[in-house]
Amino acid sequence: MPLKYSVFTVMMPDFDIPEAARLLASLGYDGVEWRVHSVPSAMPEQPDFWRGNRATIDIGTIVKKAPEIRKITEDAGLEIIGLGTYLGYRLLDDIARCMEAAAIMGCPSIRVSPPNYDGSVNYNDLYEETVEGYALVEDMARDHGVRANVEIHHGNMCSSASLTYRLVSNFDPDLIGVIFDPGNMICEGRENWQLGLELLGPYLSHVHVKNAAWVESGLSPNGEKKWKHTMVGLKEGIADWSDVLVALDRVGYRGWLSFEDFGPGDTTTKLAEDISYMKALADRLGI
């Protein structure tokens, strides 16, 4: 089976939901990962990824709107691969509502986030608390038939494949999964791609596609160079997507690649160029 291509609509802030679905279909995408968040009553004049993102399902009305979202998506010939919520594992009522909506939409998964790690709480204590919390999420996933995915993400306690595996290995992989994100791991948590994928095994849900780089940010008072990470285009970052695709192929992955490109540029142009680039890489590698 060939790889399948999706977009997390966080990268489409200037398109509303029907427009986003039509555009993705016209560009040859197979699926969509809908962004879920609260939606302001008055949108900012200039939308961006995080504020005034028009390609967002309002979490307050998500169950009511679920049949409509499903119809819009199916009419465009797309699959809903996931709901990209920003819910932490403690927000059980909101998680239940999103899982209910996902089931109505025929969507297999929602994202549920672990806590950030900033050193204020000992990691070992945070880990034990998080395992207890995700046990409740696992029960809800079983009740709704919807998987809860942990995204590998810099800044939280699951910044690498191995740290994420340590958490999710406590649970049924049909109920708790992992979103593999090489772009995030460039910022923190970079490990050998194949090693991480082998470790995750059946917990792997889908893969986010973006890229990041480290750039100079000035000098310290002592004269040392300072560095910061920033999101860039797929061809501009540190993650070599040829290497990632080879690693995915070696573990037998034939699932979803879901673009989450925060690099600069026009949304439509990025969407068209990103899928063309990734398909060309896959063809060249015989995947």
C-alpha positions in Angstrom: 0.0 0.0 0.0 1.3 3.5 -0.8 1.7 6.2 1.9 -1.3 8.5 2.4 -1.2 12.2 2.7 -3.1 14.5 5.0 -2.9 18.0 6.4 -3.3 19.2 10.0 -5.3 22.4 9.4 -3.4 24.4 11.9 -1.3 25.3 8.8 -4.4 26.6 6.9 -5.5 29.6 9.0 -6.8 31.6 6.1 -9.3 29.0 4.9 -12.6 28.1 6.6 -13.6 24.4 7.0 -15.4 23.9 3.6 -12.7 25.9 1.8 -10.0 23.8 3.4 -11.6 20.5 2.5 -12.1 21.6 -1.2 -8.5 22.9 -1.5 -7.0 19.7 0.0 -9.0 17.6 -2.4 -8.0 19.7 -5.4 -4.3 19.3 -4.5 -4.4 15.5 -4.3 -4.5 15.0 -0.5 -6.2 11.9 0.9 -7.2 13.1 4.3 -7.4 15.8 6.9 -6.5 16.3 10.5 -8.9 18.9 11.8 -7.7 21.5 14.3 -10.0 21.7 17.4 -9.9 24.7 19.7 -12.2 27.5 21.0 -13.1 29.9 18.2 -13.4 33.6 19.0 -16.8 35.3 18.2 -14.9 37.9 16.1 -12.0 36.7 14.1 -8.9 38.9 13.9 -8.5 40.7 10.6 -5.2 38.8 9.9 -5.5 35.1 10.8 -2.5 33.2 11.9 -1.7 29.6 13.0 -2.8 30.1 16.6 -5.2 33.0 16.7 -8.1 33.4 14.4 -7.4 30.1 12.6 -10.5 29.7 10.4 -9.8 26.0 9.6 -10.7 25.1 13.2 -13.6 23.2 14.7 -15.0 25.0 17.7 -14.7 22.7 20.7 -17.8 24.3 22.3 -20.1 23.0 19.5 -18.1 20.1 18.2 -20.6 17.3 19.0 -23.5 19.3 17.4 -21.3 20.1 14.3 -19.9 16.6 14.0 -22.3 15.4 11.3 -21.8 18.5 9.2 -18.0 18.2 9.5 -18.2 14.6 8.4 -20.4 15.4 5.4 -18.1 18.3 4.3 -15.1 16.1 4.5 -16.6 13.1 2.8 -18.1 15.2 0.1 -14.6 16.4 -0.7 -13.4 12.8 -0.9 -11.2 13.0 2.2 -10.8 10.9 5.3 -10.7 12.4 8.8 -7.5 10.9 10.3 -7.6 12.7 13.6 -8.8 15.7 15.7 -5.9 17.9 16.7 -7.0 19.1 20.1 -4.9 21.0 22.6 -6.4 19.2 25.6 -4.3 18.0 28.5 -5.1 14.6 29.9 -6.8 16.1 33.0 -9.6 17.7 30.9 -11.7 14.6 30.9 -15.1 16.2 30.1 -13.7 18.0 27.1 -11.9 14.8 26.0 -15.1 12.8 26.3 -16.9 15.4 24.1 -14.2 15.3 21.5 -14.2 11.5 21.5 -17.9 11.5 21.0 -17.6 13.9 18.1 -14.8 11.8 16.6 -17.0 8.7 16.7 -19.8 10.6 14.9 -17.3 11.8 12.3 -15.8 8.3 11.7 -12.5 9.7 12.9 -10.2 7.1 14.6 -8.2 9.4 17.0 -7.9 12.6 18.9 -4.7 14.2 20.3 -4.4 14.3 24.1 -1.3 16.1 25.5 1.0 15.2 28.4 2.2 18.0 30.7 5.1 20.3 29.9 8.4 19.7 31.7 10.1 22.9 33.0 12.0 21.5 36.0 9.5 22.8 38.6 8.2 19.3 39.3 10.5 16.3 39.4 10.2 14.2 36.3 9.6 11.0 38.2 6.7 12.4 40.1 5.3 13.9 36.9 5.6 10.6 35.2 3.6 8.7 37.9 0.9 11.3 37.9 0.6 11.2 34.1 0.4 7.4 34.0 -2.5 7.6 36.4 -4.2 10.3 34.3 -3.8 8.5 31.0 -5.3 5.4 32.6 -8.6 7.3 32.8 -8.1 8.5 29.2 -7.6 4.9 28.1 -10.9 3.9 29.7 -12.6 6.7 27.8 -11.0 5.6 24.5 -12.3 2.1 25.1 -15.8 3.4 25.7 -15.9 5.6 22.6 -13.8 3.4 20.2 -11.5 6.4 19.6 -7.7 6.3 20.1 -6.0 9.0 22.2 -2.7 10.1 20.6 0.4 11.5 22.4 2.4 13.8 20.0 6.1 13.8 20.4 6.7 17.5 21.2 9.6 19.6 22.5 9.0 21.2 25.8 6.9 18.5 27.3 7.7 15.2 29.1 7.4 13.3 25.9 10.0 15.1 23.8 11.6 11.9 22.3 10.4 8.6 21.0 11.9 6.7 24.0 10.4 9.0 26.6 7.0 8.8 24.8 7.3 5.0 24.7 8.0 4.9 28.4 4.6 6.6 29.0 2.5 4.8 26.4 3.9 1.3 27.0 1.7 1.2 30.1 -1.4 1.1 27.9 -3.2 -0.8 25.1 -1.7 0.4 21.7 -5.2 0.2 20.2 -6.3 2.9 22.7 -3.3 5.1 23.3 -1.1 5.9 20.3 1.8 8.2 19.3 2.2 10.9 16.6 5.8 10.8 15.4 7.1 14.3 14.7 10.7 14.6 13.4 10.4 18.4 13.1 9.6 18.7 16.8 12.5 16.3 17.7 14.9 18.6 15.9 14.1 21.1 18.6 14.4 18.6 21.4 14.5 14.8 21.6 16.3 13.8 18.4 17.1 10.1 18.3 17.9 7.7 15.5 14.7 7.7 13.5 14.6 3.9 12.9 15.4 3.2 16.5 12.5 5.3 17.7 10.1 3.8 15.2 11.1 0.3 16.1 10.6 1.1 19.8 7.2 2.6 19.3 6.0 -0.4 17.2 2.2 -0.7 17.3 1.8 2.6 19.2 2.7 4.6 16.0 -0.5 6.3 14.8 0.7 8.7 12.2 3.5 11.0 11.3 3.6 14.8 11.3 5.6 16.4 8.5 7.4 19.7 9.0 11.0 20.9 9.6 13.0 23.0 12.0 16.5 24.5 12.2 18.8 26.1 14.8 19.8 29.7 14.2 22.1 32.1 16.1 20.2 34.3 18.5 23.0 36.5 19.8 25.8 36.3 22.4 25.7 35.5 26.1 27.2 38.1 28.6 30.4 35.9 28.5 30.5 36.0 24.7 29.3 32.5 23.9 27.0 32.1 20.8 23.4 31.6 21.7 21.1 29.5 19.6 17.3 29.0 19.2 15.1 26.7 17.1 12.7 28.0 14.4 10.3 26.4 12.0 11.4 26.4 8.4 10.3 24.9 5.0 10.6 21.1 4.5 13.7 21.5 2.4 15.4 24.0 4.6 15.5 22.2 8.0 17.8 19.7 9.8 15.4 16.7 9.5 16.3 14.9 6.3 13.0 13.6 5.1 14.7 11.0 2.8 16.2 9.5 5.9 12.8 9.6 7.7 11.0 7.9 4.8 13.7 5.2 4.6 13.3 4.5 8.4 9.5 4.4 8.0 9.8 1.9 5.1 12.2 -0.3 7.1 9.6 -0.7 9.9 6.9 -1.4 7.3 5.0 1.8 7.8 2.3 2.5 5.1 0.1 5.0 7.0 -0.5 8.7 7.0 1.9 11.6 6.6 0.1 14.6 7.9 1.7 18.0 7.0 2.1 20.6 9.7 4.3 23.1 7.8 5.0 26.2 9.9 7.5 27.6 7.4 7.0 30.9 5.7 5.1 31.4 2.5 1.6 31.3 1.0 -0.6 28.5 2.3 -1.7 27.2 -1.1 1.8 27.2 -2.5 3.2 25.4 0.5 0.4 22.8 0.3 1.0 22.2 -3.4 4.8 22.1 -3.1 4.9 20.0 0.1 2.8 17.1 -1.3 4.7 17.2 -4.6 8.1 17.1 -2.8 7.1 14.2 -0.5 5.6 12.1 -3.2 8.7 12.7 -5.3 10.9 11.5 -2.4 8.8 8.4 -1.9 8.9 7.6 -5.6 12.7 8.1 -5.8 13.1 5.8 -2.8 10.6 3.2 -4.2 8.2 3.6 -1.3 
